[in-house]
Amino acid sequence: MKIDYYAYHSGMNGWNAGLKMLLSVGTLCLTIALDKPAVSLFVLLTMSLLTLIKGKIPGKAYLHFLSVPLAFVIMSGAAIAAEFGRSPLGDWNLHIFFFYLCFYRSSLLLAGAVFLKAMAGISALYMLSLSTPVNQLVLVLQKLHLPSLLVELMNLIYRYIFILIDAADQMQTAAKARFGYVTFRQSCRSFALVAGNLFLVSLKKAGTYYDALLSRGYEGRLEFLTEETAPAPGQLVFTGIYLLTVIVLGCVL
């Protein structure tokens, strides 16, 4: 829930939002297209350093954000690296009860490449999300002539997530105060009650916020006001050199 806080306090908040999106999405596309472990490692390191040093994001917070997708990436890599078999057919084999866990050199290399590529893409997108508030991203998407309904839904869904998290947190606090999580059985019952109440609360809040929009003159289109920042020459040069470096690195290695 602190993503917006870090985005507004980032040292890169003054950068042009369109330029940051170009740098982030361009790096992501190049990482996928070039498909080189060296490129992925370079992007992962440089984007992380850019976010930490230039963006002034605390290292502990950045590692916390990385830990969320890291678990899914590790599980995906493990599924690629290991195979199950009744006999030891791999280059390395681990006997577990009545089956073997087989590891092949090619599978391990592929799993490592996929892991690096995924983490590089995540670091590029984190650079954008931890330095650019949502209202600036919405403005860029509008300039790209994306359907207004899609842009409005993206913004409303993003904002509504935090409202539901806050409502769920209040319900869980109330349940804990009533010893709703003392035993496993009671925890399951409390979880079901919180989930059911959260659904009803979300419907009620959705109706309330829609009425609030209508009372403010909503006619089917949301207007987003934000301050536009012209790209500085240094930022343009850095973006161009960085993307060119990634391309050259992918062609050379």
Residue pairs with C-beta under 8 A, 6 or more apart in sequence:
1 162
1 165
2 61
3 65
3 129
3 130
4 133
4 134
6 55
6 57
6 61
6 130
7 13
7 129
7 130
7 131
7 132
7 133
7 134
8 133
9 56
10 55
10 56
10 57
10 130
10 131
10 132
11 54
11 55
11 56
11 131
12 20
12 50
12 54
12 55
12 127
12 131
12 132
13 131
13 132
13 133
14 229
15 131
15 229
15 231
15 232
15 235
16 229
16 230
16 231
16 232
16 235
17 132
17 136
17 137
17 139
17 140
17 229
18 140
18 143
18 231
19 231
19 235
19 236
19 239
20 127
20 128
20 131
20 132
21 128
21 132
21 137
21 140
22 239
23 127
23 128
23 239
23 242
23 243
24 124
24 125
24 127
24 128
25 124
25 128
26 243
27 43
27 47
27 120
27 124
27 242
27 243
27 246
28 121
28 124
28 125
30 39
30 243
30 246
30 247
30 250
31 39
31 40
31 43
31 117
31 120
31 121
31 124
31 246
32 117
32 121
33 250
34 246
34 247
34 249
34 250
34 251
35 113
35 117
36 249
36 250
36 253
37 112
37 113
37 116
37 117
38 249
38 253
39 120
39 246
39 249
39 250
39 253
40 113
40 116
40 117
40 119
40 120
41 116
41 120
42 246
42 249
43 120
43 123
43 124
43 246
44 116
44 119
44 120
44 123
46 242
47 120
47 123
47 124
47 126
47 127
48 62
48 123
50 127
51 57
51 62
51 123
51 126
51 127
51 130
51 131
52 59
52 62
55 127
55 130
55 131
57 130
62 126
62 130
65 126
65 130
66 119
66 122
66 123
66 126
69 118
69 122
70 119
73 115
73 118
73 119
73 122
74 115
76 114
76 118
77 111
77 112
77 114
77 115
78 111
80 107
80 110
80 111
80 114
81 103
81 107
81 108
81 110
81 111
82 101
82 102
82 103
82 107
83 90
83 101
83 102
83 103
83 104
83 107
84 99
84 100
84 101
84 102
85 99
85 100
85 102
86 98
86 99
86 100
87 100
88 95
88 100
88 102
89 100
89 102
90 100
90 102
90 103
90 104
91 103
91 104
91 105
92 102
92 103
93 100
93 101
93 102
93 103
94 100
94 101
94 103
95 101
128 137
133 226
134 155
134 158
134 159
135 155
135 224
135 225
135 226
136 226
138 151
138 154
138 155
138 224
138 226
139 224
139 226
139 228
141 151
141 154
142 148
142 151
142 224
148 221
152 221
152 222
155 222
155 224
156 222
160 202
160 205
160 206
163 205
164 198
164 202
167 198
167 201
167 202
167 205
168 194
168 198
171 194
171 197
171 198
172 194
175 181
175 190
175 193
175 194
179 186
180 186
180 187
180 189
180 190
180 193
181 187
181 190
